[in-house]
Amino acid sequence: MQRQTLLAELEATFGGSERTRRAVARQAGDLADSGRLEEDMDVELTPEVVVSNLEDAPDGYSLVERWNWWVGSLDLSFGGYQRFSVRTDLAE
């Protein structure tokens, strides 16, 4: 996971504060390092995969809400993803 690339992609696509983007990028990096997504879905977690999935979240969601929406979907489907959530008090 190229975290600097992800940070730039998150800023360009969703905006939000630097603090929020860093929190999401950190959790995305942890998710990538865990290998869970690759095990469960045979998908390498890249910045493009993260952005694409976050774009699927409902309109009007903040970056943190989008991330937690996706992680929640993964957790419902496969279990064990809640630990990658971002605190909601970071939501803008």
Secondary structure by P-SEA (a helix, b strand, c coil): caaaaaaaaaaacccccaaaaaaaaaaaaaaaaaccccccccccccaaaaaaaaaaccccccaaaaaaaaaaaaaacccccccccccccccc
